[in-house]
Amino acid sequence: MVETATRPSAAQIEQLRARFGGDLITPSDGGYDDARRLWNAMFDRRPALIARPTNPDDVAAAVRFGREHDLAIAVRAGGHSAAGHSGCDGGLVIDLSAFRGLTVDPAKRHARVNGGALLGELDIAAQAHGLVCPVGVVSHTGVAGLTLGGGMGRLQRKFGLTIDSLRAVEVVTCDG
């Protein structure tokens, strides 16, 4: 990972806090070590700021803040990145764990999944209606990361990869 040269100042973080509905966690905050911890303990990343958005507007605000302050940005949905991509040193981690949840429409056989939703959540919600989605095999993997990586799982021979079932996305682009 590339380490960011400058860290945002306390005043800059307070400006973000004024327009951000979720939590912002800095190295001086209690809980920082737990918040920065990655699933793959081989990677010990220390971001300058962890933002936990609760909606797409918060995600966009965090992305804009990262760009404005030339911060490396890592996005964490489930945080299950084996390669450690869901963390960064000296940059901004956008942790979607506070943006979980989903809805299933059994009549249309569609699920609408928030950015931080986990495979286990999708499995439970779909199975309540007698439905399945071809997802991976580890329940605490993020739906977003798995889908964007293709999505291999036990049902792929019958139903294809997870990405094959994707109907639409709402994306926050790199310019926020």
Secondary structure, DSSP 8 states (H G I E B T S, - for coil): ----SS---HHHHHHHHHT--SEEE-TTSTTHHHHH--SSTT-----SEEEE-SSHHHHHHHHHHHHHTT--EEEESS---TTSTT--SSSEEEEGGGS--EEEETTTTEEEE-TT-BHHHHHHHHHTTT------S-TTSBHHHHHHT----TTHHHH--GGGG--------TT-
